[in-house]
Amino acid sequence: QFVELCGQLTREHPEVLPFLASRRRKADGAFLGSAELRAVLRRCLARVRARRDKVYVYINELCTVLKAHAPRRKIPIATVATPQNTATAPTPPAASDAPTAALPSGSKRQIRSLENLLRVYAGEIRRLQERELDLAELDRADSPYVQEGRLKRRLMRVFERLCALKRCSSLTGRVAEQRVAYRGTRYPEVNRRIERFVNRRAAAFPDYADILKVIEKASARHGLALPRRRMESMAQDAFREVGNRLQERRHLDLVYNFGSHLTDQYRPG
């Protein structure tokens, strides 16, 4: 009932239900059949019926619960294999074995150090968010708001480094990180080029000239021999469709991630 009602209220944003379904697939199977999840669904359903304009807030609440009950992926620790020789060989000194044996523990220490640094940054960000700002501090170069932004950038760099050490993806599941699929023309070569171009420039918004240049290169590369007027018409259609989808994605990302820890416990209605 909750999904059906949300589907009716989020027709303008078709990405919402697939995002919710992906969260459900990643959740633990035991939790999906638990009474706790049924209670959460009943509560969210009652709130959506009472405040339909807050449907995205309650969908985000359900996604947060599902994410919290997703199974943690264990990171395998590689072991260093020691060669065994049948022939008689001189025994190496004990001092030479120390660096080899210390490699796995050294990697663990580095991971723990970065995790501790993340906790320190997160605590400092929380402290800055709780500080009151006055008008005099808004013009200062070291205002709490500026310090918070600087710490968040450092935290993201540490997080990416930690993901590289753990050999796991740094994607966080945000809507803004999802790929944009494009099938707007009847030429697969053009569709692939536009899709690759848009997803490669995830942080930038393409303009009409960029899309037209991509279509021209695809036509020349694959020998499509598209006339100039045809390419301009395709570029206009692609620019409008891709632009609308990027705007919707940014809007959903703002809805899901707006606020801070001070608003996490806020439940309107």
N, C-alpha and C positions, 0 to 999 in steps of 0.2 A: 504493500500500500504506500509506503514511504517513497519508493522508487517511482511508482506510477504518478503520484502527486507531484514529485519533483520534476518528472519528465514533462508534465503539462506546464509547469511554471518556468522551466528553463529552455523553452523551445528556441529562444533567440541565441542561446549559447549551447550548441550541441556537444561541445567538448566536456561538459560537466559530468554527464552520466558515464561516458567511457572512463573518465578519470576516477570516478567513484568505484566503477567496476574493477579497475586495476588495483585500487587499494584493497578491495575485498578479496581479490585473487591472492594478494601477497600476505593476507592475514593468516594467523594460525588456524588450522582446521578445527581444533577443539574449541577455540573461542567463538567461531562462527556458529556453533550449535549450542552455545552457553546461554544461560538465563540472563547474564549480564548484558550481552549484546541485544537480546530481545527487549530488555528494559530501556537501553539507550535508544533503540529504534522507536519504541512507544513514546518516549519523552520527546524525541525529535519530531515525530509525526504530529503529536499534539501541539507543539510549538509552531510548526509550519502551518497547520490549520488555523491557528490563532493569529499568526503574523506572517502572511504570505510574502510580504515585501522583504522579509529577512530570510528567505529560503537559502541564499548562498551562505549565510552565517551558520545555519544549522547543518548544511551539507559539509561545510568545513569542519564543524564539530565532530561529525560522524567520521570523516576522513582522518582526523587526528586520533580518534579512539582506535580505528583500524590500524593506523600506522604504529601506535604504541604496542599493539599486540601482534606485530609482524615478527616472525622468527628471525633471530640474529644469525647472520652468516658467520660461521667459524673460519678463521684464517689458518690454513695449514702452515706449519712451521717446517721448513726444509731441513733435513738432517744432512750433515756432511759425511759422505761415505769415505771410509779409509781403505785404501787398496791393500789387498792381502797377497803377498808374494810367497810362492812356495820355495823359491831359492833362498839360500842363506844370505842375509844382508846385514850389514852393520846396523846396530840399533841407534837411531838418532838420539841426540841428547834431549832431556825432558824439557829444556827451555824452548826448543823449537816447536813443541806441541802446544804451547800456551796460546799463541795468536790464533791458531786454527780452532781450538776449543772455545775461544772467547768470541768468535764471530756471531753465533746465534744469540748469546746473551747480550752482546753489544747492540744488536739490532733491536732486541726487546727493550733495552734501556732507552734507545733513541725514540722508540714509539711511545714509551711511558712518559718521556720528557715532553714530547709534543702534545700528548693528551693532557698533561698537567698544565702546559702553557695555554691550551685551549680553555681549560677551566678558569685559569687566572684572567684571561681576556674576557670570558663570558661574565665573570663576577664583576670586573671593572666596568663593563658595558652596562650591566644592571644598575650599578651604583650611579653612573652618569645619567641613566634614564630617570632615576628617582630624584635627581636634583632639580630644584626650581630654577627657572630662567627668568631674569629680569631684562628690561629693555637695554640696560647699559651693557650687558654681556653679549648681546646679539652682534655687536660690531667688533668684538674682540677676536683676535686670531686664534686664541686658545680657549674659546668658550666650550662649555660641556658638549654642545651639539657638534662642534668641529672635532673635538677629541673622540666622541663616540664614533663618528664616521671614519676617523683614522684608525681606531682600534678594530672596527669591523673589517676594514680592508686587510689589516694585519692578520686578523683571525682567519679570513678566507685563504690567505697565502699559507698559513700554518696548516689549515685543513687540507688544502690541495697537496701539500708536502706529505702529510700523514697518509692520505689516500695513496700516494705514489709508493710510500714505504710498505703499506699493507697490500699493494697491488689490487686495489678495488676501485670502482668507479667513484668519481667525485660528484656525480649527479645527485641532487637532493630530492628529485621528484616534483619540482615546481612545474607549474603549467608553462612557464616561459622557457623551460628546457625541452619541451616536447617538439618533435619535428613537425614541420608543416608539409603536408602532402599536396601536390598540385597535379590535377588531371584536366586542366581547362581547355586544352587544344586536342586535336585529333592526331597530333604528331608526338609520338613518345619521346623522340629525341629532344624536342623543345621542352616538353614537360620535365624531363630529367634535368635539363640544364637550369631551368627556372627554379626547380625544387632545390637543387644543389646550391645555387647562388643564394637563395633566401635563407637556407639553414646554415650556410657558412658565415653569413653576416647576421647572426642572431641578435646582436646588440644594436645593429643599425637598421634603420627603416629604408628600404629601397625606394627609389623614385622612378618616374616613367622612363627617363633616359637610360637608367641602368637595365631595366627590363628589356627595352628595345635593343640595346647593345647585346644582351644575352641571346635574344632571338636571332639577331643578325649573324652572330658567331655560329649558332647552331645550324642555321640555314646554309652557311658557307661550308661548315665542317662536314655535314652529312649530305650535301648536294641536293637540298630540298628545292632550290630555285624559287623561293617565295618572292612574289612581287612586293615592292616597297609599301604600297597601300595596305596589302594584306598583313605585313609584319607590324605596321603601325596599329592596325585594328586589334591584332592579337596582343600587342603590348599594352594597349589601353584596357582591354578586358582582364588581362593577367594582373596589371597593376591594381585595378579596383578590387579584384577577388583576393589577391594576396594581402593588400592593405587592410581590407575588412577583417580578414582572419587574424592578422597580426594585432590589430586593435582589440579584437575580442580576447585574444590570448593575454595581452597585457592587462586588460580589465579584470579578467579572472585571476591573474596572478596577484593583482593589487587586492582583490577581495579576499583571497586566501591568506595573504601575508601581511595585511595591514595591521598596524598596532605594535605592541611590545608585550613584555611579560606583565606589565601593569594592566593590560586588558585581556589577558588569557582567561581569567576567571569571570569575566563579564558575561552575563547571560541576559540579553534584553527580553523584556516581556515577563 
